[in-house]
Amino acid sequence: MTGAVAEFAERWRLFWPGDRVGVAVSGGADSVCLLHVLVELAPRWNLRLEVLHLDHGWRGEESRADAEFVESMARRLGLPFWLERARQAEGNLEEAAREARRAFFLRMRRERGLQSVALGHTRNDQAETVLFRLLRGAGPAGLSAMRPKTAEGFVRPLLATDRAAIAEYLRQREIPWREDRTNADRRFARNRIRLELLPELERGWNPELTEVLCRTAFLAAEDEEFWEAEIARRAPEVVRGAEDALILDCTGLAAYPPALCRRMLRWAVSQVKGDLRGIEFGHIDDLFQLARRREGDGRLILPGVDAWRSFEWLRLAKPGADRGPRLWEIPVRPPCEVPLHGGKCLLRLEILSPNRYTEGTGLDRGRLSGALRLRNWRPGDCYQPVGRRRPEKLKALFQEARIPLWERRNWPILAMGDQILWSRRFGIAVEFAAAPGCGEIVTICEVGVRQ
């Protein structure tokens, strides 16, 4: 089996010479086998192994005995051992356990400078995962199940090895392991799949079902590798970043085949959220329907993502990204510079001498008789920009210029009392505009803002 694992690791490039590798060891047969196989293979790549164990504390004294067993084994093999005791979880214990393990392994990877963390998932685990996800309605990406190597640094050297081979390996070498009684607890969905559903399907439908499910995962993973490269190539066509969010061009998305559109949306969600945990087919389908509407506005709150459609744009951001004062204003006295959008751009007000006048330059300083305030747009705001025949509500100007809803809240306006002197994009108010023969001129420009 050691040779088969080495061949699998070479095929998927799980390790590079000199890698420092954390080995996740629970004490069960699979992880104990993984550790001993990697100890045998370590000289092949000059691997430096460290043992990681998370004690969930579910089983009291048994859990503590598991930790002592793994520590003793690590010491006997001459390997560093790292233990973390998790807090008691509430709610879905399976999900809480996975999250606790993931957080611990990622933290150890950072702190110990590990190139990867090896997990003991087997061929049987892969088949069970595919079946579990299929029952929950996963699409092609979900059916790719567990990858041999992930971007987060997890590797699965035993993914092509079945449990029977693992048991034989341990018996031949007289290597002990621990049995976790919770693996027989049918309250957990995965245990019911492993102990009841999968054996029944193999007996009554297809004795090679494990192989079929693993092949499905392999083919789906190959497809996903293609799509990942395609998404990376095509994303600049329809996606741009903007202030802790992604903005997607719905016109461009609607021109894509549905398969590409759905995957682009799924990728965008993962970029904003950081992962796809909790994101199901229904979430992506709702987003797909919102993005491909011919026109109109709409909003969806997905797990970890706020999706907002306005005109031909779809904005994805983390929930709460729009928090902050609903109304704000800042006293200004030219000449000055005022940071906007958290310092991402500046509003610059300068004073020019009369001989610097050119048409549309700025405000006639002689007409400014009160304190100036820079504030954000408020519903009902109305003024007459230079070039307009009559006063216009800013809301109407927004509609005409197709300004998305999320950009309006912090839209900068320069005011004097109740009078608007200037607004971004729409410019100077006609009654305050500099004209030939005027005195000093106040110019207004934005530096670093995307128009």
N, C-alpha and C positions, 0 to 999 in steps of 0.2 A: 504493500500500500504506500510505503514511503516514496517509491519511485513514481507511482501514479500521481501523488500529491505534488511531487517536484515537477512533473510534466505539466500538470494543470497550472502551477504557479508560473512556470516559464511561459506557457501559452498566453496567459493573461497579464504577464509582467507585474506580478504582485509585489516582488521585492527587487531591490537594486543592491549591488555590493556595498556592504558597510551600513546598511539600514539599521536603525534602532527601532525595534518592533515591540509594542505592547501586546501581550497575549491575554485575552479575556478568559478567565478560568472560573467557572462556577463550582467545580468539583464533580459535575456529572460526567458521564462516559465520553460525550462528544468533545467537551472542552479539555478533558484530561488527555484524550487521544491527540487532539490538536497540539497541545503543549509538547508532548513527547515526540511527535513527528517533527515539529519545528526544531526541537533540540537536536534531533538526528540530522536535520537539513541545514542547521545554522552554519556549519563550516563551508557549505557549498557557496553561500553568498556572504560569508563573514557577518552574519546577523548578530546583533546584540539584543538579547531578549529580556523583557521585564514582565512580571506576572501582575495582572490587575484583577482584583476581586471586589465585587460589590455585595455587601450583606444587606438584603432587603429587610431582615428581621421578622419575616412573616411567621417563621416556625420556632421562634424562641431559641431554646437550647440547641435544636437541630441546626439552625442557621449559624449559630456561633461555632458549632462543631464543624460545619462546612468550611468556614473561614479558617479555622485552625488546621484542618486537613490540607487546604490549598497552600497555606503558608508553610506548613511542614514540607510539602512536596517541592515548593519553590526553593526552600533552603537546601533540601537534599540535592537538588539539581544545580545549586550554586547561582540562583537567579535572584535579582532584586524583587521584592514583593511589596505591593501597594494595596492597602485595604481602605474601603470607605463604607461607613454604615449609613444607610439611607433612613430618612425619616419615615414614620408610618404614613402610608398613602391612604387617600380617601377616594371614593368613586370607583372608576374602572381600574382595578388592580393591575390587569395586564398592561394597559396603556401607561399607567403610572410607572410600572416597573421598567418598561422600555425607555421611557423618557429619562428616568433616573440613571439607567445604565449608559445611555447615549451621552448625557451631560457629564457623567463621571469620566467616560473614555475620552471625550473631546477635551476635557480639562487636563487630564493626564497627558494627552498628546501635546498640548501646549506647554505644560509645565516641565515635562521630561524631554521635550524635543524629539518626540517619536515621529518617525516617518509614516507609520501606520499602526493600526490596532487590529489584530487578527481575531476574528470571531469564529465560533465553532459550528456555524450552520452547515447542515448536510444536504445531500440530495433529497432526502425525505422531507426535511424542513422546507425545501424549495417547492416540492409538490404540494405540500399542505398549504403553503402560502398562496400558490396560484389558485387552488381550489377555494380557499377562504375569500380571496379577492374576487374571484368569479361569482361567488354566491352573493357578494355585496354589490355587484354591478360594475366592477372596474372595467375600464376601457383598455385598449392595447398597451398604453404606458403602464397601467397598473399590473397587467398580466406579465410584464417583463420581470416582476417580482424582485428577488434579491440579485444584485449584481456581484460578480467576483471582486470588483474593486469600485469604490465610490469616490466622488470628489472630496468627501469629508475625511478620507483617509482610512476607511474601513476595508479590510480585505477578508475574503472567505476561502481559505485554501481547501476546505473539505467539501465544497459545494458540489463536486462531482462524485463524492464518496457516500455510500449508503450506510445505514446504522449496523447492518449485519457485518460488514467489513470492519467497522470500528470495534464492535464487540469481539470479533475474532482477533484483531490486532492486540487488544488489551489482554485477552485470555492467554494468548501465546506468550506474551511477555510478563504475565502475572502482575499486571499493573492494576492496583485497586482504584475504585472510584466511589462516589457517593450517589445514592438514589434520593431524589427529591420527591416526597410523597405528593406534593401539589401537582406533579405531572399526571397524576391519575384522577385529579379532581375535575369531574365533568361539569362543574359550574363554569369553567373557562371554555370559551368557544373553540380555541385551537385544540384543546384536549379532546373535545367531542369529535372534531374532524379527524384527529389522529387515531383515536381509539374506536370510533363507531362508524363515521361516514365513509372515510377512505377505505377501510377494510371491507365494508359492505359493497361499495361500488366495485372494488377489485374482485370480490367473489361473484357478484351478480351481473357485472357488465364487462369489465375488461381487466384481466389479471396484470396487464402491463400499464395500468393507469398512471402509476408513479412516473414511469418513463415518458408517457404521453404528456403529462403535465410539465415535466422538466423540459421536454422538447419545446413545448409551447412557450415556456419562459425564455428559453434560449433564442427562439426565432423572434419573439417580441422584443427581446433586448437588442438583437441585431437591427431590427426596424427602428428602435428608439435611437440607436447610435447614428443611423442615417438622418433621422429627423433632427437630432440635436445639432448636427453639422449644418443641416439645411436652415434651421431656425437662426443659428449664428450668422449665416450668410445673408438671410433675408430680413432680419430684424431691423437694420438701419433704414429699410424702405418705409416702414410704418411705425416705428417706435423712436421716441426721443425722451431724454430725461428732462425733468423740470422740477426744481425745488422739492426734493425728497419724494418724487412721484415719477411715474411713467405716463407719457401721453401717447395714445395710439390713434392713428389715422383710420377712422372707420371706413372711409371711402376706399382706401387701399385694402383693408381687411375684407371688405365685401367683394372685392375683385378676386380674392384668393379662392381656391377650391376649399370646400368646408374642412377637409382634413388638415390643410395647412393653417387655416384660420383658427381652428380649435387648438391646435398645438401651439400656435403663436400666443394665444390668450393664456394657455396653461403655463407657458414659459414666462410670460409677463407677470402672472400672479406669483410664481415662484421667486422671481427677482425682487418683487416688492415685499412679499411675506418672509422670504428667507428659506422657505421650504414649502412642501405641498401637504403637510399633515393636516387632516381635517377637510381637505378639499376633495370633493366627490364629483362624479360625472354631472350631477344635477347643477352644481355650482358653475361649472364650466359651460354647461348648456345654457343656463340663464344668461351668462355673460356673452355667449355667442349670439343669442337672440337680441340682446341689447346692442351689441356692436354692429349687427347687420341690418338693423332697422334703416329704412330709407332716410328718415329724419326724426327729429324730436329729442326730448330730454328724458332722462331716467336715472335712477340710482339703485344700486344693489349693495348690501353689506354682506360680504362673504367672511368666512373665518380668517381674520387677520388682514382683510383687504376691504377698502372702501372704493367701489367702482361708480364713477359718475360720468354720464354721457351728456354732452352739450354740443349742438350742431354736429359737425363731422368728427368730433374729438371724443375720445374715451380716456378718462384719467383714472389711474390706479394708484392709490396711496394707502398707507397704514391708517386704520381708524384713529381719529383724533388729530390727524395732521393739520386740520383747519382750526384747531383750538387757538385761543388767543383773544384779545379784546375785540369785541364786535365793532366798537366805535373807537377811533383813536384820532388824536390831533397833536401837532407839534408847533409851538410858536417859532417863526422864522424871521430873520432880519438880514436882508441882503447886504453885502455879499456873504454867502455861506454855502456849505455842503451838508446835505442831510442823507444819512444812510437809509436805504429802503430794503425791505425783504431780508431782514437780518444781516444787512451789510453786503448783500449780493450785488447791489448797484447803488449809485449815488444820484441824488437830485442836486444839481449845481445851479445856484443863482448868482449871477454876476452883474455888475453895474458898468455900463458902457457910457462913454461921453457922447454928447449930441452928434458930433461929426462922424460917429460910427454907425449911423442909422442906415439900414437897408430894409426894404419892405418885408414885413412879417418877422422882424428881428425879435421883438419882445414887448414888454409892458412899458407904457409911458409912466415913469416914476412920479411925475408931477400929478398924476391922477390918483395916486395911492395915498389915501388920507387916514388910514387906520392900520391897526396891527394886522400882520399877515399870519395865517395859519395854514400849515400843511395837514391835510386830513384825508381820510378815506371816503369813498363814495357812500352816500346814503340814499335810500329810495326817495324819489321826489326831486332830486337834484336836477336843476334846469339852467341852461345858459345859452348864449348865442356865440358860437365860435366864429372867428374870422372866416369869411367865405360863405357863411350861412345867411339866408334871408330872414330868418326869424329864430327866436329862442327854441331850443330843443331839449327834451328830457334826455338825460344821459342814458336812461334805459333804452330809449329809442335809438340812440347812437350806438349803444352796445349791440343791439339787434342788427342794425345796419352793417356794422363792422364785423359781425359774427364773433364777438368776444365771448369765450366760454364762461359759464356761470362761476366757476371757481376763481377766475381771474378778477372778477368784479369786486369782491369783498374788500380787497386792499388796494383798489385802484386809486392812485394819488391825485389829489385835487388841491390847488392853491386857492385859498379864499380870503376875503376881507369882510368880516362880519358875515352877512347872509349872501354876499355876492361872490360868485365864482370868477376867478381871474384867469385860471388855466386848468386844463385837464390833460392827462397823458393821452397821447395820440391825437386828440381832437384840438389841442392847442389853445391859443390866447383868446380871451373874450373880446368881442369887437369893440365894446365901449371903453376898454382899457388898453387897446393896442397902440403901440408907438406909431407916430405919423411924422411926415416931414415937418421940420421946424420945432419938434418937441425937445424937451430937455434931456436929462439923463434917461437911459433905457435899462430896464431890468430884463436880462435874458434868462431863460430857463431851459436846461437840457438835462437829459438823463445819461449817465455814463454806466455802461455795463449791462443795461437792460436789453432784453430781446424784444424787438418790436414785431 
